[in-house]
Amino acid sequence: MNQQTPEELRRSLDEALDSGPFSVALRLAIQAGGLSLDRLQHRLREQGISVSRTALSYWQSGRTQPEREESLRALRALEEVLHVPPGSLVGLLGPPRPRGRWTGHQAPRPARPDRSWARPEGLVRVLAQVEATPDGLDHLLQRRRSTLVRLDAHRQIRSMSVQVVLEARRPQVRRALMVHHFHMAGVPGPAIEQARGWRTGRVRGDPETGFEVHEMILDRILPQGALTVAEYVLAFPPGHLDPYTAHRVVPGTRELTVEVVFDRAALPALCRAFYQPSVAHPRTTTEELWIGGTGTATHTVFDPEPGIHGVAWEWD
């Protein structure tokens, strides 16, 4: 086989960074960088990161992939050393090695941010209104997310309280972009109230597709690797009748909790937790949820699979 020219290698690398798989993208990035595995190991050691040459070899061959926190830290450092966009290699990682329900078949790889929603063109348009692209959504990683959804006696969603632990994935992070997607045509979106740890900046929407982005200005500028805690409440006007709540999870999220509080005058007949790798995959029920005496159903996942996690309810 003829060796690729630098231009051909760069095109192949760009394609692999766009669509994967991870092992191919890493191997091409190493080739384009012109560094041996020994040299890469040395460069990582200079940053206080220890990873074996064998691990690097296994990663680029597809035999294993980074899973543990130290390995993910090494991969983020590799992105810098190999001069590829921050998050481009991490974003190609699939779920951890098969365990539980994935045993015996390969779990699908989570989609990029602009491919994990229906009507992604709306996401691109709404982000452009705040001078951002889908790639900018990974500047902050949600390590932990806790969401409390409240419904009223008319079965409508009235509020969503969110608390997040965020980690800066690049230097000098000043803002967070919170994306929401609402399906009720002609119904106005919610307003952010009771923000803590940040303040509301611009709010932009794409009426055709139902996307909204809330620009949240952080209370302090975060250096790379720094953590912060932030909260807000979404207050919904009447009319939001979606029978579920769904949340996108990326690799590196450690904990996700979703609580749904129903009015005691309107308790659903059934409540289930669900998971889907992307909008292109069907939902899979992961847990039947008990609705307690306070009308609350709770779903908690530690080290959740990347993809879409949610809670759905049925009235009849």
C-alpha positions in Angstrom: 0.0 0.0 0.0 1.3 3.4 -0.9 2.0 5.7 2.0 -0.4 8.6 2.4 0.8 12.1 1.7 0.6 14.6 4.5 -2.5 16.2 2.9 -4.2 12.8 2.5 -3.3 11.8 6.1 -4.8 15.1 7.4 -8.0 14.5 5.4 -8.2 10.9 6.8 -7.7 12.2 10.3 -10.4 14.9 9.9 -12.8 12.2 8.8 -11.9 9.9 11.7 -12.3 12.8 14.2 -15.7 13.5 12.8 -17.1 10.0 12.7 -14.7 7.6 14.4 -13.9 5.0 15.4 -11.8 6.1 18.3 -8.9 3.7 17.6 -8.5 4.9 14.0 -8.7 8.6 14.9 -6.0 8.1 17.6 -3.7 6.1 15.3 -4.0 8.7 12.5 -3.4 11.6 15.0 -0.3 9.9 16.2 0.9 9.3 12.7 0.2 13.0 11.8 2.0 14.1 14.9 5.1 12.2 14.0 5.7 11.0 17.5 6.6 7.5 18.6 4.7 5.9 21.5 7.8 6.2 23.6 8.0 9.9 22.9 4.3 10.3 23.6 4.7 8.5 26.9 7.6 10.9 27.8 5.5 14.0 26.9 2.7 12.8 29.2 5.2 12.1 32.0 6.4 15.7 31.7 2.8 16.7 32.6 2.7 14.3 35.6 0.6 11.8 33.8 1.6 8.1 33.9 0.4 5.8 31.1 2.2 2.7 29.8 3.4 2.3 26.2 1.3 -0.9 26.1 -1.9 1.0 27.0 -1.2 3.5 24.2 -0.6 0.7 21.8 -3.8 -1.0 22.8 -5.8 2.2 22.5 -4.7 2.8 18.9 -5.2 -0.8 17.9 -8.8 -0.9 19.3 -8.0 -3.7 21.8 -8.9 -1.5 24.7 -10.1 2.1 25.2 -9.5 4.7 28.0 -12.1 4.3 30.8 -10.6 5.2 34.2 -10.3 8.8 35.2 -6.5 8.8 35.0 -6.8 7.4 31.4 -9.3 10.0 30.4 -6.9 12.7 31.8 -4.1 11.2 29.7 -6.3 11.3 26.6 -7.2 14.9 27.1 -3.5 15.7 27.4 -2.8 13.7 24.2 -5.3 15.9 22.4 -3.1 18.8 23.2 0.2 17.1 22.4 -1.2 15.8 19.1 -2.7 19.2 18.1 -6.3 17.9 17.7 -9.3 19.9 18.9 -10.1 19.6 22.6 -12.6 16.9 23.2 -12.3 15.4 19.7 -10.8 12.1 20.8 -12.7 11.9 24.1 -16.0 12.5 22.2 -15.3 9.3 20.1 -15.2 7.0 23.1 -18.0 4.5 23.3 -19.5 3.2 26.5 -17.2 1.2 28.9 -16.4 -2.4 28.1 -19.5 -4.6 28.0 -21.0 -5.2 31.4 -24.6 -6.0 32.5 -27.1 -5.6 29.7 -24.4 -5.0 27.1 -22.7 -8.3 27.6 -22.7 -10.3 24.4 -23.1 -7.4 22.0 -21.5 -4.1 21.4 -23.1 -1.0 22.7 -23.6 1.8 20.2 -21.2 4.8 20.4 -22.9 8.0 21.5 -23.4 10.6 18.8 -21.7 13.9 18.6 -23.7 16.8 20.2 -25.2 17.9 16.8 -26.2 14.3 16.0 -27.7 13.4 19.4 -30.9 15.5 18.8 -33.7 15.3 16.3 -33.5 18.3 13.9 -29.8 19.0 14.6 -29.9 21.9 12.2 -31.9 23.8 14.8 -29.2 23.2 17.3 -26.6 24.6 15.0 -28.7 27.7 14.2 -29.5 28.5 17.8 -25.9 28.1 18.9 -24.8 30.4 16.1 -26.9 33.1 17.8 -24.5 33.1 20.7 -21.4 32.8 18.6 -21.0 29.1 19.4 -20.9 25.7 17.6 -21.8 22.2 18.8 -18.1 21.6 19.6 -18.3 24.4 22.2 -20.7 22.3 24.3 -17.8 20.3 25.6 -15.9 23.2 27.1 -17.6 22.3 30.4 -18.2 18.7 31.5 -21.2 17.9 33.7 -19.6 15.6 36.3 -22.8 15.3 38.3 -26.3 16.4 37.4 -29.4 16.4 39.6 -32.8 17.3 38.2 -36.1 17.7 39.9 -39.2 18.0 37.7 -42.5 19.1 39.1 -45.9 18.6 37.5 -49.2 20.2 38.4 -52.7 18.8 38.8 -53.3 19.3 35.1 -50.5 17.0 34.2 -48.3 19.8 33.0 -44.6 20.3 33.7 -44.3 23.6 35.7 -40.7 23.6 36.9 -37.4 21.9 36.6 -34.7 22.5 39.2 -31.2 21.6 38.2 -27.9 21.4 40.1 -24.7 20.5 38.3 -21.0 20.0 39.1 -19.0 21.3 36.2 -15.4 20.7 35.2 -13.6 23.1 32.8 -12.2 21.1 29.9 -10.1 24.0 28.5 -8.4 27.1 30.0 -10.3 30.3 30.9 -13.9 29.1 30.6 -16.2 32.0 31.3 -19.7 30.7 30.3 -21.8 27.6 30.1 -24.3 26.9 27.3 -27.4 25.1 28.5 -29.4 23.6 25.6 -33.1 22.7 25.9 -35.5 21.2 23.4 -39.3 21.8 23.7 -41.8 20.0 21.6 -45.0 21.9 22.2 -45.6 24.0 19.1 -46.8 27.5 19.9 -46.1 27.2 23.6 -43.4 29.6 24.9 -40.3 28.2 26.5 -39.5 28.4 30.2 -37.6 31.2 32.0 -34.5 30.7 34.2 -35.0 31.7 37.8 -33.0 31.3 41.1 -29.6 30.9 39.4 -26.7 30.3 41.7 -23.1 30.0 40.6 -23.8 31.8 37.4 -26.1 34.4 36.0 -28.3 34.4 32.9 -26.8 35.9 29.8 -28.4 35.7 26.4 -31.4 33.4 25.7 -32.0 32.5 22.1 -34.4 30.1 20.4 -35.2 28.4 17.1 -39.0 28.4 16.9 -39.0 26.0 13.9 -37.3 23.2 15.8 -38.0 24.0 19.4 -34.4 24.5 20.5 -33.4 27.1 23.1 -30.0 27.9 24.4 -29.4 29.7 27.7 -26.0 31.4 28.0 -24.9 31.3 31.7 -22.1 33.6 32.7 -20.1 31.9 35.5 -19.3 33.6 38.7 -15.6 33.1 38.2 -13.4 32.3 35.2 -12.4 28.6 35.5 -8.9 27.3 34.7 -8.7 23.9 33.0 -9.6 21.1 35.4 -11.3 23.4 37.9 -14.7 22.4 39.3 -17.7 24.5 40.2 -21.3 24.0 41.4 -24.2 25.8 39.8 -28.0 25.7 40.1 -31.0 27.1 38.3 -34.8 26.6 38.1 -36.7 26.5 34.8 -40.2 27.9 35.3 -42.6 26.7 32.6 -45.7 28.5 31.5 -48.9 26.5 31.1 -49.1 24.1 28.1 -46.1 21.8 28.6 -47.6 18.4 28.4 -44.6 16.2 27.4 -45.0 12.8 29.2 -41.3 12.5 29.8 -38.1 14.3 30.7 -34.8 13.4 28.9 -31.2 14.4 29.5 -28.1 14.0 27.4 -25.1 12.4 29.1 -21.5 12.5 27.7 -18.5 10.3 28.6 -17.1 11.3 32.0 -20.3 12.0 33.8 -20.2 10.3 37.2 -23.7 10.6 38.5 -27.2 11.4 37.1 -30.3 11.8 39.3 -33.7 12.5 37.9 -36.7 13.1 40.3 -40.2 13.7 39.1 -42.8 15.0 41.6 -46.4 14.6 40.6 -49.4 16.4 42.1 -51.2 14.0 44.4 -54.4 14.8 42.5 -52.9 13.5 39.2 -50.6 10.5 39.8 -49.7 8.5 36.7 -50.5 4.9 36.2 -47.0 4.0 35.4 -43.5 5.5 35.5 -40.4 4.2 33.9 -36.7 5.1 33.5 -35.4 4.7 30.0 -32.1 4.9 28.0 -31.3 5.3 24.3 -27.8 5.8 22.8 -29.1 8.4 20.5 -32.3 9.7 18.9 -31.7 7.1 16.1 -32.1 4.2 18.6 -35.4 3.1 20.3 -35.8 3.7 24.0 -35.0 0.8 26.4 -36.7 0.6 29.7 -34.1 0.3 32.4 -36.2 0.5 35.6 -39.8 0.6 36.7 -40.1 3.5 39.1 -42.1 3.4 42.3 -44.1 6.5 43.1 -43.9 7.2 46.8 -46.2 8.7 49.3 -45.1 12.2 48.3 -45.8 11.6 44.7 -42.1 11.3 43.8 -40.3 8.9 41.4 -36.5 8.9 41.6 -34.0 7.5 39.2 -30.2 7.6 40.0 -27.4 6.2 37.8 -23.7 6.1 38.7 -21.2 6.2 35.8 -24.1 6.4 33.3 -23.8 5.1 29.8 -23.3 8.0 27.4 -26.5 8.8 25.5 -30.0 9.9 26.5 -31.4 9.1 29.9 -34.9 9.9 31.0 -38.0 9.2 32.9 -41.4 8.7 31.2 -44.9 8.4 32.6 -48.3 7.2 31.4 -51.7 8.3 32.7 -53.9 5.5 31.5 
